[in-house]
Amino acid sequence: MPALRGLHLIRGGAMAPALNPRPRTRAEGDDTAAADDEMPVMTVEFSRFDTWYEIDSWWEGRFLERTKKGAFKRTIKSQGPAGIKVLFNHGRDMQIHQKVLGVASILEERDTSPYMEVPLLDTSYNRDLVPGLEAGAYGSSFMFEVIGESWNREPGAADHNPEGLPERTITEIKLFEAGPVTWPANPDATAGLRSGVDWLMEELAERDSEQYQELVRSFEAFRSLHGLRTPSKEGPATPGRTDPQAPAPGNQPARHARGLSAAARSRRLSLLGVKR
């Protein structure tokens, strides 16, 4: 089914970015010194297909999520490798800003996850990053929008879901950007560390209040639509932020929605671009 549009999400990659020597042809000769000075190729693997992980986010709510194989195929075909921006810390590093690290030469779905290769540009900021990448000091992360999804709001307890949390299966995404990050959302971690949305919202609150307020309304509609509650009464670490509107964290236990209110239905139609 179609997903609510306009929500740019962040998820951690399957593993830290790796660096490989840049392939050389015979025509380039055997200049060892020149080869040693060449910038390497960075490889990135995205989240594993068909693997459940928990989202525990103030903005998104708390639920289980997985990505089906094939979810990246359309975005890869329509945008191509060069259409995906490769940035450090999602373009929000105070020194590198939105300078690209390179142009992806390969972007494809493999058996276990999407895979990307990026020949790094020969720049001073990339040379500053290389030692940390070689040491495995950075994680990887990607930004996307969900295009197709399915939900099981009352799954019941299971081995992969002992609490019976709502389950979301992502069937199609639109990929915007990917790259190394200082603080990755670990795909194998427990609650709260998989989603990078809370970090993004904190950044937007300080730098782009208009986009921040727009996303606040979108995430309110998302949580209301799927009957999700935020995990903490304290709220997000954003300046001047009040508790999110319906549904807000409270003293009563969370319950799963069995239907849409008129307000939630209106917000959903608006986000889907449907005029009433």
C-alpha positions as CSV (number, residue, x, y, z in Angstrom):
1,M,0.0,0.0,0.0
2,P,1.2,3.6,-0.5
3,A,3.0,5.2,2.4
4,L,2.7,8.7,3.9
5,R,4.9,10.9,1.8
6,G,7.3,13.6,2.9
7,L,8.9,11.7,5.7
8,H,12.7,11.6,5.2
9,L,14.0,8.7,7.4
10,I,17.5,7.7,8.4
11,R,18.6,4.1,9.0
12,G,22.0,2.6,9.7
13,G,23.9,0.5,7.2
14,A,24.7,-3.2,7.7
15,M,28.3,-2.5,8.4
16,A,31.0,0.1,8.5
17,P,32.2,1.5,5.1
18,A,35.2,-0.3,3.7
19,L,38.0,1.0,1.5
20,N,39.5,-0.9,-1.4
21,P,42.3,0.1,-3.7
22,R,41.2,1.8,-6.9
23,P,41.3,-0.7,-9.9
24,R,44.1,0.2,-12.4
25,T,44.4,-0.7,-16.0
26,R,47.6,-1.7,-17.9
27,A,47.5,1.6,-19.7
28,E,48.1,3.4,-16.4
29,G,51.5,1.7,-16.1
30,D,53.2,0.3,-13.1
31,D,54.0,3.5,-11.2
32,T,53.9,2.2,-7.6
33,A,54.3,5.6,-6.0
34,A,51.4,7.0,-8.0
35,A,49.3,3.9,-7.2
36,D,50.0,4.4,-3.5
37,D,48.8,8.0,-3.7
38,E,45.5,7.2,-5.4
39,M,42.3,7.7,-3.5
40,P,40.6,4.4,-2.7
41,V,37.1,3.1,-3.5
42,M,34.6,3.2,-0.6
43,T,32.0,0.4,-0.4
44,V,28.8,0.7,1.6
45,E,26.2,-2.0,2.4
46,F,22.7,-0.9,3.4
47,S,20.3,-2.6,5.8
48,R,19.9,-6.4,5.5
49,F,16.8,-7.7,3.7
50,D,14.1,-9.5,5.6
51,T,15.7,-8.8,9.0
52,W,13.5,-7.5,11.8
53,Y,14.9,-4.6,13.9
54,E,13.2,-2.3,16.4
55,I,12.5,1.4,15.9
56,D,12.3,3.2,19.2
57,S,12.1,6.9,18.2
58,W,10.5,9.9,19.8
59,W,9.3,11.0,16.4
60,E,8.5,7.7,14.7
61,G,7.2,5.8,17.7
62,R,8.0,2.2,18.7
63,F,7.6,-0.7,16.3
64,L,9.4,-3.5,14.4
65,E,10.6,-2.9,10.8
66,R,12.1,-4.9,8.0
67,T,12.9,-4.2,4.4
68,K,11.9,-6.7,1.6
69,K,14.3,-7.6,-1.2
70,G,13.4,-5.6,-4.2
71,A,12.5,-2.4,-2.3
72,F,15.5,-0.6,-3.8
73,K,15.1,-1.7,-7.4
74,R,12.9,1.1,-8.8
75,T,14.9,3.9,-7.2
76,I,18.2,2.4,-8.5
77,K,16.7,2.1,-12.0
78,S,15.2,5.6,-12.1
79,Q,18.1,7.5,-10.4
80,G,21.2,5.3,-11.2
81,P,24.3,5.3,-9.1
82,A,25.2,8.8,-9.9
83,G,21.8,10.1,-8.8
84,I,22.5,9.2,-5.1
85,K,24.4,11.9,-3.2
86,V,27.3,10.5,-1.1
87,L,27.9,12.8,1.9
88,F,29.6,12.7,5.3
89,N,27.2,12.9,8.3
90,H,24.3,13.5,5.9
91,G,25.8,16.8,4.7
92,R,25.6,18.3,8.2
93,D,29.3,18.2,9.2
94,M,30.4,21.7,10.2
95,Q,33.6,21.5,8.1
96,I,32.7,19.4,5.1
97,H,29.1,20.6,4.9
98,Q,27.4,19.2,1.7
99,K,30.5,18.6,-0.4
100,V,30.2,15.2,-2.0
101,L,32.7,12.5,-1.2
102,G,32.5,11.0,-4.6
103,V,30.1,9.8,-7.4
104,A,28.9,6.2,-7.0
105,S,30.0,3.9,-9.8
106,I,28.0,0.9,-8.6
107,L,24.6,0.7,-6.9
108,E,22.8,-2.6,-6.9
109,E,20.7,-5.0,-4.9
110,R,22.7,-8.1,-3.8
111,D,21.4,-11.2,-2.1
112,T,21.6,-9.8,1.4
113,S,21.4,-6.0,1.0
114,P,21.9,-3.1,-1.4
115,Y,25.5,-2.4,-2.2
116,M,27.3,0.7,-3.4
117,E,30.8,1.5,-4.6
118,V,32.1,5.1,-4.5
119,P,35.6,6.1,-5.9
120,L,36.5,8.9,-3.5
121,L,37.4,12.3,-5.0
122,D,40.9,13.5,-4.5
123,T,40.2,16.3,-2.1
124,S,41.6,17.5,1.2
125,Y,38.5,16.7,3.1
126,N,38.4,13.1,1.8
127,R,42.1,12.7,2.7
128,D,41.2,13.8,6.2
129,L,38.5,11.1,6.3
130,V,40.6,8.2,4.9
131,P,42.5,7.3,8.0
132,G,39.3,7.0,10.0
133,L,37.6,4.9,7.3
134,E,40.6,2.6,7.1
135,A,40.5,2.2,10.9
136,G,36.8,1.4,10.9
137,A,36.0,4.4,13.0
138,Y,32.9,5.5,11.1
139,G,29.6,3.8,10.5
140,S,27.3,4.1,7.5
141,S,23.8,5.5,7.2
142,F,21.3,6.4,4.5
143,M,18.4,8.7,4.0
144,F,15.3,7.7,2.2
145,E,11.5,8.0,1.8
146,V,9.1,5.0,2.1
147,I,7.0,4.7,-1.0
148,G,5.4,1.3,-0.4
149,E,4.7,-0.5,2.9
150,S,2.5,-2.9,4.7
151,W,1.6,-3.0,8.4
152,N,0.5,-5.6,10.9
153,R,-0.7,-3.6,13.9
154,E,-1.8,-6.5,16.0
155,P,0.8,-9.2,15.3
156,G,0.8,-10.9,18.7
157,A,3.9,-12.2,20.5
158,A,6.5,-14.2,18.5
159,D,10.2,-15.2,18.8
160,H,11.2,-12.1,16.7
161,N,8.6,-9.9,18.4
162,P,8.1,-11.0,22.1
163,E,6.2,-7.8,23.0
164,G,3.8,-8.0,20.0
165,L,4.8,-4.6,18.7
166,P,3.3,-3.3,15.5
167,E,5.2,-4.6,12.4
168,R,6.1,-2.6,9.3
169,T,7.4,-4.2,6.1
170,I,8.9,-1.7,3.7
171,T,8.3,-2.8,0.1
172,E,9.6,0.2,-1.8
173,I,11.8,3.2,-1.0
174,K,13.2,6.3,-2.7
175,L,16.9,6.7,-1.8
176,F,18.3,10.2,-1.5
177,E,21.7,10.0,0.1
178,A,24.2,7.7,1.8
179,G,27.6,7.7,3.3
180,P,29.8,7.5,6.4
181,V,28.7,8.9,9.7
182,T,30.4,9.5,13.0
183,W,27.5,8.2,15.2
184,P,25.9,5.4,13.2
185,A,22.5,3.9,14.0
186,N,23.6,0.4,14.5
187,P,21.4,-2.1,12.6
188,D,22.1,-4.8,15.2
189,A,21.5,-2.6,18.2
190,T,18.6,-2.7,20.6
191,A,15.9,0.0,21.1
192,G,16.6,3.6,20.1
193,L,19.8,3.1,18.1
194,R,18.4,2.0,14.8
195,S,16.6,5.2,13.7
196,G,18.6,8.4,13.0
197,V,15.4,10.5,12.8
198,D,15.7,11.9,16.3
199,W,19.2,13.2,15.5
200,L,18.0,14.7,12.2
201,M,15.1,16.5,13.9
202,E,17.5,18.0,16.5
203,E,19.7,19.3,13.7
204,L,16.7,20.8,11.8
205,A,15.3,22.5,15.0
206,E,18.5,24.5,15.2
207,R,19.1,25.2,11.5
208,D,15.8,25.1,9.6
209,S,12.7,25.8,11.7
210,E,10.3,25.8,8.7
211,Q,11.3,22.3,7.6
212,Y,11.3,21.2,11.3
213,Q,7.7,22.3,11.9
214,E,6.6,20.6,8.7
215,L,8.1,17.3,9.7
216,V,6.7,17.7,13.2
217,R,3.2,17.7,11.7
218,S,4.1,14.8,9.3
219,F,5.3,12.6,12.1
220,E,2.2,13.4,14.2
221,A,0.1,12.2,11.3
222,F,2.3,9.1,10.9
223,R,2.0,8.1,14.6
224,S,-1.7,8.8,14.7
225,L,-2.4,6.8,11.5
226,H,-0.6,3.7,12.9
227,G,-1.6,4.0,16.5
228,L,2.0,4.5,17.7
229,R,3.2,6.2,20.8
230,T,6.5,7.9,21.6
231,P,8.8,5.9,24.0
232,S,9.6,8.6,26.5
233,K,7.8,11.3,28.5
234,E,10.9,13.5,28.5
235,G,10.6,14.3,24.8
236,P,13.3,14.8,22.1
237,A,16.4,16.7,22.8
238,T,15.4,19.7,20.7
239,P,15.2,23.3,22.0
240,G,11.8,24.6,22.8
241,R,10.0,21.4,21.8
242,T,6.7,20.6,23.5
243,D,5.2,17.1,23.6
244,P,4.0,15.9,20.2
245,Q,0.3,15.9,19.6
246,A,-2.0,12.9,19.2
247,P,-1.1,10.4,20.4
248,A,1.2,11.8,23.1
249,P,3.0,9.8,25.7
250,G,1.0,9.5,28.9
251,N,0.3,7.4,31.9
252,Q,-1.9,5.0,30.1
253,P,-0.3,2.0,28.3
254,A,0.0,2.2,24.6
255,R,-2.8,0.6,22.6
256,H,-2.9,-0.2,18.9
257,A,-5.4,1.7,16.8
258,R,-8.2,-0.3,15.1
259,G,-9.4,2.6,12.9
260,L,-8.7,6.1,11.8
261,S,-10.1,9.2,13.4
262,A,-11.5,11.9,11.1
263,A,-8.4,14.1,11.8
264,A,-6.0,11.3,11.1
265,R,-7.8,10.4,7.9
266,S,-7.7,14.0,6.8
267,R,-3.9,14.2,7.5
268,R,-3.3,11.0,5.6
269,L,-5.2,12.2,2.5
270,S,-3.3,15.5,2.7
271,L,0.1,13.8,2.9
272,L,-0.8,11.4,0.0
273,G,-1.7,14.4,-2.1
274,V,-5.4,13.6,-2.3
275,K,-7.7,16.6,-2.4
276,R,-11.0,16.2,-0.6
